[in-house]
């Protein structure tokens, strides 16, 4: 699912569990150290390690935030008494070899192998590893491996980019990681893989997306899969298509066609099996599931699989910005046009209420922002306080052209900012004051109110909120970017029932519906406790059922993150 379909999703015990795991690993490592203290490289004085640490500085990070790696390096070797962390009796430890292997496999984590230079570090290691190296040579190996491991741990835990620099307004503090203690734990770990896993986000959907990455890395090794000839105009099921066999191979490889479908009797025909496979593909890519090779579907089918890998990598990066959930959140993934309301802090589908949403248009001034805030109350039968930009640019010209427009649209001009503020007549003087922002425009509560019959408020600097809508037909569209920035929900009754659990007043579904449709004045209801709302952006989402979903980069945030990570665009 963009703390960003992409905290899109972790247990409230996640923070505690991570600390317990790291503490256990560190205690185990220290216990092992007590039983077998590290020896000095080749028995030489510790000054070789001290000199290497002093000369090391910080690991190169480009524009990535520095979480104190240089200080952690000094603290780790100081805590170890300037002893080598990655060698024993002049030879690399098994932990060193395993960490080097993981650095060489950085792509499987959605990271860049060259950021950690494992080949250069391995070149400093004795070859074969059974050979004893001199102290100065081994000290360089030891400290460089520590620097690479520090960057690797930091990248996995915090991400490589400051979320604020990527346009994500995240107010909650990320769970801190003691890099020095973590480095020692990793160097002495009896289970290197488990120790590395403890640095990663504790979300289920992060883990299954990382699994999907491995599959798509394998698929991307066969770029010819997406080389399809353009279909003839108006191609229908049963029609001739020269690319039918190649399309079948692609759909089989992606899992959109079952293996049992086999080879058709007429291999150059777009048959019913292919149409069914295309429909499954369309569902995974946020396209209208009509089973037809239209322009948008063909573009998605021929998108290089390396680009799908990149989408997964960028979404994994955004996952790393999120601390564990302390309470069940509500998440909106912008490019997926989907809302997820958690019943627990676990990101499991069975515990999540889901619904379609409509988000802001692609124009910069109308895009839905990426941020988080706490929902505190909702309002049934709300007024719509028309934003000044909409009043001035869109509605005032209509009002001036047709004096009856106000009445037909149930609009009124108001002096003051309260619901109880007095209304004024649409005189030329008042219309001029409205144009200058001295008066404001609002729409009366009712079935045709632009906000529908309920709005969900999480105070924020963008003045963005969730609300219902009278334009229900727009939810039939697959690409739902139609609003001025706020988010319209497809099932407002279910969402109200979800957020009002525990609130005073026994808010049953029947009472909610009655309050929405009866009366003429707004009704505010405070939540029993705040609910964290995360408006996120992820263009790849792994599902628990198996398929991986991909969505268009409607706001260009993937391209922006690529630039910040220094990645060459693939499109």
N, C-alpha and C positions, 0 to 999 in steps of 0.2 A: 500499500500500500504504500507526493509528493509527498519539539525537541526531537517532516517532509515527513498509492494505490498501493516516497515513493514518501520518538516513542511511537512511529506507525506501530511499535507494538511490544511487556516483561513483568515478571512477578514483583509484588511489593517487597518480597524477600530477596530480590535480585542483588541489591546493594550489599545486604548482609551476607548472602551466599558467596558473592565474589570475594568479600573480605575474609570470610572463613576459609575459602579455598586457598587464597593466597597465603593466609597465615599458616594453614596446615602444610602447604608446600614448603614454606620458608622454614617452619619448625622441623619438618622432616629433613630438609637440606642441612640445617644446622646440626641436627642430631647426627646425620651422616658425617658432617665435618668434624664433630667431636670424636667420632670413632676413627676417622682417618683424616687428619689435618692435611691441607694441601702442601705439597712440597714446593720448594723454590725451583725455578727453571734451571735445570742442569746444576743445581746446588750453588749457583752464583749468588752474590749479594742482591738484596732487594732493590738496590739503587737503579737497576735496569728497568724494573717496572715503574718505579717512581719517576724516572726520567721520561719514560714513554707516556705516562699519564700527564706529566707537566707539559709535554709538547703536543698533546692530543687536541686540546681545545674542544670545540663542540662539533658534533656531526653535521656535515653540510645539509642544509634543509631548504635552500631556495627561499620561497616565500612562505613556507610552512611555519606555524607557530612553534616556538621553542618552549618546552615544558621543563626546562632545567636539566638538560642532559649532561652538560659539562659539570655541574655541581654534583649530579648523581654519580657520574664517573668517579670523581674524586672521593665522594663519600663511600662508594662501594669498595674501592681499593683501600681506603683508609680503614674501613671496617674489617677488611680481610687482612689487615696488617701488611699491606703492599705485596701480598702474595698473589701469584698468578691465579686467575679465576678459571682459565680454560686449559690448563696443562698440569700434568703431574709427572714428576721424574723426567722432565724434559720432553714429554710427548703430549699431544693434544688429548683431552679427555673425550670420552664417548659423548658427553653433553655437547662439547664443541663441534664434533662431527655432525650431530643431529641438528644443532642450531644452524650450522652452515647449510645443511640440506634444506631446512625450512626457508632460509633466505633465498636459496636457489629456486624454491617453489613459491616465491612471493606472489606470482601471478595467480596462484590458486586462492589467494586471499583478496584478490582484486587490487593488489599493489604492484609497484614497478620494481623488477629485480635490480635494475641499475641503481636504484636509490640506496642499496645496501652493499653493493660491490662485492658479492660473495666470492667471485672468481679471483679478485685481487687478494682478498684475505686468505683464501685457500692456497694461493701461490706462496704465501709466507709460512705456511704450515709444512713441517717435514714430510717428505714423500718417499717411501710410504710412511704412514703415521707411526709405525713402530720405530722409526729412526729418531735418535735423540738430537735435538737442535741446540745451538749455542744460546746462551741466556739473552743476549741482545736481540737476536733474531726472533726468538720465541716471545719476548716481551712485546715487540711490535705486533706480532700475530694476536697476542692476548688482548691488548688495548684496542686494536682496530676491530676485533670481533665484538668487544664490549660496546664500542660506539655504534656499530651496526645493529647490535641487539637492542640497544637503548632506543634507537630511532624506530626499529621494527615494533617494539612494544608500545611506544608512544603513538605511532601511526595506527596500530590496531585498536588502541584504547580511545584515543581522542579524535582520530582522523588526521588528515594531512593539511586541511584547510580550516581556518577559523570560520565557523558558521556565519558569524556576523558579516565577514567579508564576502560571503557567498549569498548574502541577502536573506539570511535566516535569523529572525529576531528571537533568540533563545534566552529566556530570563533565568531558567533554573541552572544551578551550578552542576557541571559534570562531576561525576564521582572521581575524586582525586586518586591518582596512582602513585605510590611511592616507588619511583624508578630505581633508586639505589637498592632497596630491599628486593624489588622484583628482579633486578639483574643478578643478585646473589642467589635468589631462589631458582632462577633459570639455570645458572651455572652449576648448581648442586642438585638439580632435580632428578628424582628417580623416574619421572615421566615427563619428558620435555613437551610432548604434545599437549598433555593436560595443563601444564603450566602456561603454555602459550594461549590455550583456549580460555584461561582465566582472565586474560587481558582483553578479550573481545567482548562485544556487547552481549548481554545475557538474553537476547530475544530469540524466540523460536524462528520467526520469519527471517531473521538475519542468517541463522544457521542453514535453513533450507534454501535461501537465495545463494549462499556460498556453494551449496551442493549443486544448484542449477548452473553456477558459473563453471564448475568442472565439466559439466556436460556440454555447455556451449563453447568452451575452449576447444573441446574435442571436435565439435561440429565445425567450428571456424577453421579447422585445419583442412577443410574440404570446401574451399570457396566456390568451386564449380556448382555446388548444390543450388545456389540462387541464380545461376545463369539461365534464365528462361526467355524464350522468344516471346515477343508481344502477341497477345491473343487477337484474333480477328474481331472487328467491331461487331457488337451484338451477339457474341458467342453465348450459346445456350447449352443446357445439358443435352448430350447426344450429338453435338456439333463437332466438326473436325478441328483439331488443334495440334499443330506440329510439336508443341512442347508438352503434350500430355504425359509422355513417359518421364521427362525430366521433372515435371510437376509432381508426379506420383513418387518419384525418388525423394524429393524434398519433403513432401508431406509425411512419408514413411519415416524419414530421418528425424523429423521434428516431433513425431508421435501424434500427428493430427489424423493419420490414417492407421488403422490397426494392421499389424503384420499379416493377418489372415486375408487381407484384401487381395494380396497376390497380384499377378500380372493379368491384365484384361485380355479379352479375346481380340479386341480392336485397339491396339496400343496408341493410336493417334486420334483417339476420340475422348472428348471431355465428357466422361460418363457420370452416372449417378454417384458412384463411389468417390470420384474426384470432387464433385460438387459438395458432397457431405464433408469431405476432408477440408475443403476450402471454408465451409461454414464453421467448422471447429477452429480453424486458424483465425477466422475473423473474430470469433468470440474471445480469443486470447489476445487480440490486438486492438480491442475497442472499436471494431468496425461493424457496420450493419451486417448481421448474419444472414445474407441472402443467397450464399453459395454461388455467387456469380463473380467472374474475373473482371470486376470493374477497375477503374483507374486507381483508386486508393488501395484496393486489395492487391493489385499487381505491384504497386510501389512497395507495399509492405512485404510481399513475397520475395521481391528481388532486393530487399535491403540486405547488404552484406552481413553475414553472421558475425563478423568481427565487430560490427556496429552494435549488435545485440549484446556481445560481450562487454562492450564499452558501457552500455546502458546499465548492465548489472553492476559493473565496477563503480559507477557514479552513485548508484543507489546504495550500495554497501557503504560508500564513504559517508553518505548522509545518515545512515543508520548509526555510524560511530559517533555522531554528534549528540546522540540522545542518551541521557542518563536513565537508569531504571525507573519505571513508573512507581510512584509512591501511592497513588490512588488510581482507580480505573479511569482512563482518559476517554475523550472523544477525539477522533482523528479524521481529518479530511485529506485525502490524497488528490491534489488538484488535477493532474493530468489523467487520472483514472475516473474523475467525476463521481467519486464514491465516498461515503461517510461510514466510519466504523465507531460504534459506541460500545465500549468495553463494559462487561458486567463484572469482570475481575481485572487484576493487573496482569494476568497471563494473556499473551497474544495468541490465543487459540480460537479458531473460527467458531467452535461450539459456544464460546462465551462472548460473542460479539454480535450486536445488532447492526445490520448493514442496510444501507439504502443509497439510491442514486441521488446525486446533487447536480445543481447548475452553478457554475463558477463564473468569474469575471471574463470579459472578452479579452482578446489577445492584444488589443491596443494598450500601450504602456500605462496610460492614465486610468484604465478600467480593469487592470489585472488584479486578481485576488492576491493579497500579500502572503508571504510565508512567515508565520510567526506563531506564538503561543500566548494564551491568556486564560484566565479562570472564569468559567461561566458562573454567574451568581444569581440570576433570576430570569424569568421569562414573562412576557406580556401577551395575554390573550386579547384579541380584537384591538390591535394596536393602531394608533395613528401612524401614517407614513410621513415623517418629517423630510420633505424633499430636499436633498443636498443642493446647496447654492449653485453648483456647476450645472446640475440638471435643470434647476429652475431657470437660470439665466440663458443657457444655450438651447434647451429643448422645449420648455413649457411656456415661457413668456411670449415667444413669437406666436404660439397658438392662441394664447389668451388675448393678445392684442388683435389678432386677426378675427377672433370669434368670441365676443363677450360671454356667450353661453357656455363656453368650454369649461369654465370653473364648475358650473352646476352639473353638467353632464358627467364630469369626471369626479364629482364629489370632492372637489378641492376648495380650500378656503385660505384666505390671507390672514395671518396672525401677527399681532404685536406682542412680543415677549417669547420666552423660551419654555414656559410651562404648559402642561396640558390644559390648565385652566385659564391661560392667557386669552384676552379678548380678540375676537375676529373683527376685521374691518372690511368695508366695501371696496370693490375693485375700481376705485376712481382712478383717473389718469395720474393724480398725485401719488396714490398708494402703489400703483404699478411702477412708478418711477422709484419709489422707496424700496419696493421689492427688488428691482433691478440693481439697486445699490447695496442690497443686503441689510437694509434697515428694518425690513419686515421679512417674514418667512412664509413659505407655502407648505401646507400639509394636506394630506388626504384623509378623509373621515374613515373610521373603522367600517368594515363591511366585507361582503363576499368578493367585491371587486377591488379591494385595497391591494396595492402593489406588493405589500408584505404578506398578503393572505390573512389568516386568522390567528397567527401566533408568531412571535419573534423570540429568539433565544439570545440573551445578552451576556457577553463576556467583555467587559470594558477594555478598550484598547485605543491606541493613538490613531488607528486607521478608520475608526468608526465602522468596522466590519462586524457583521453578526449573521447568525443563521435565521432563516425565516421560511414560512410557507409561501405559496404563490397561487394566484388564480389561473396562471398560464400552465395548466397541467400538461397540455399537449407537447410542451417542449421536452418533457422527460422521455418522449418516444425517440428523440434524436440520439445518435450514438456519440456525437461530439457536442457537449453541452456547455459551451462557453458563451453565455448570452447576457450575463448580468453586468452591472456597473461596478462590481467588486464584492458585494455581499454574496452569501451562499444560500441558495434556495434548496430546501429539502423535499424529497418526494413523499415522505410519510411523517408529517409533523405530529400526528396523534401518537404514533409509536415512540417518537423521540421525546415528546412531552411526558408520556407515561414513564419512560426510562429515567429522565432527569428528575422527575418529581417523586420518585420513590423515597419514602421517609420524610417528605415535606409535610408540614402541618396541613390538615384539611382533607386527608384521605382521597387523594386524587386518582380515582379509578378512571378507566377509559371512558366510561359513560359520562362521568362528571366533566372530563376534559372536553369531550365533544359538545356537551351542553353549553359549557362556558364559551367555547369557540363560536357557537352559532346563536347564542341568545344575548340580549342586552345591546346597548348602544355605546357604552363607555369602556375604555381599556381596563383590564384587570391584571395587576402585577402580582406575581407569586414568587417569593424567594425560595431558593433551593435549600435543602437541609444542610448541605455543605458544598463548597465550591467544587466544580468539576473542571479539570484541566483540559483545555481545548488546544489541539495542535493542528495547525494548517500546514501540511507538508507537501513535498514535491518529489515523487519518485516515478521514474518511467519504466521500472521493471519490478515485478512482484512475483515471488514464488508462492504457489498455493499448496495447502496441505494435501490436496487431492493429487498433486503431481505436476500438472501443467504450469508453465511459466508464462506470465502475462506481460505484454509490452504496450506502452502507450506513447503517443506522439509528444514530443518536446514542445508543447504549445506556447510556452513563454520564453523559450530559448535558454532556460536555466542550465540544461546539460551543456550547451556550448560554452556558457559562462564558466561553469565549473571545470570543464576541460582546459580552458585558458589558464585558470588559476592553478591547476595542477601541472601546467606545462606540457600537456599532452597534444600531440598532433591530431587535428580533426580527421575523422575517418569518412566524412560525408561531404 
